[in-house]
């Protein structure tokens, strides 16, 4: 009975199916655009934070701080 399902539901005519194909492409491209915009915003934020960290490191006195190791007794 399931083998007859494609026969019972014929395909859309090409003039009607073209609208749906075009709509699917528009939605797909919109999703790609949103994804790229989000990734660009994240990259810009990471670069800004990296520059802030680099400037913070340059403002130091030039000597690395030594951590004190304390033994828990």
C-alpha positions as CSV (number, residue, x, y, z in Angstrom):
1,X,0.0,0.0,0.0
2,X,2.9,2.4,0.7
3,X,4.3,1.8,-2.7
4,X,1.3,3.5,-4.2
5,X,1.7,6.7,-2.3
6,X,3.9,8.5,-4.8
7,X,1.4,7.7,-7.5
8,X,-1.5,9.1,-5.5
9,X,0.4,12.4,-4.8
10,X,1.6,13.7,-8.1
11,X,4.4,16.3,-8.2
12,X,3.6,20.0,-8.6
13,X,3.7,21.5,-12.0
14,X,6.9,23.3,-12.8
15,X,5.3,26.7,-12.9
16,X,4.0,26.3,-9.3
17,X,7.0,24.5,-8.0
18,X,9.4,27.3,-9.0
19,X,7.9,29.6,-6.4
20,X,8.6,27.1,-3.7
21,X,12.2,26.4,-4.9
22,X,12.9,30.2,-5.0
23,X,11.4,30.6,-1.5
24,X,13.6,27.8,-0.2
25,X,16.7,29.4,-1.7
26,X,15.8,32.8,-0.1
27,X,15.3,31.3,3.3
28,X,18.5,29.3,3.0
29,X,20.5,32.4,2.0
30,X,18.9,34.4,4.8
31,X,20.0,31.8,7.3
32,X,23.5,31.8,5.9
33,X,23.6,35.6,6.1
34,X,22.5,35.6,9.7
35,X,25.1,32.9,10.6
36,X,27.9,34.9,9.0
37,X,26.8,38.1,10.7
38,X,26.8,36.3,14.1
39,X,30.3,34.9,13.4
40,X,31.6,38.3,12.3
41,X,30.3,39.9,15.5
42,X,31.9,37.2,17.7
43,X,35.2,37.6,15.8
44,X,35.1,41.4,16.2
45,X,34.5,41.0,20.0
46,X,37.3,38.5,20.4
47,X,39.7,40.7,18.5
48,X,38.8,43.7,20.7
49,X,39.3,41.7,23.8
50,X,42.7,40.4,22.5
51,X,43.8,44.0,21.8
52,X,42.7,45.0,25.4
53,X,44.7,42.1,26.8
54,X,47.7,43.0,24.7
55,X,47.6,46.6,25.9
56,X,47.1,45.5,29.5
57,X,50.2,43.2,29.2
58,X,52.3,46.0,27.7
59,X,51.4,48.4,30.6
60,X,52.9,46.0,33.1
61,X,56.3,46.7,34.7
62,X,58.0,44.2,32.4
63,X,58.7,41.6,35.0
64,X,56.4,38.7,35.4
65,X,54.8,38.3,38.7
66,X,55.8,35.3,40.7
67,X,53.1,33.3,42.3
68,X,53.6,32.3,45.9
69,X,53.3,28.6,46.5
70,X,51.9,27.8,49.9
71,X,51.7,24.3,51.3
72,X,48.5,23.4,53.0
73,X,49.5,22.0,56.4
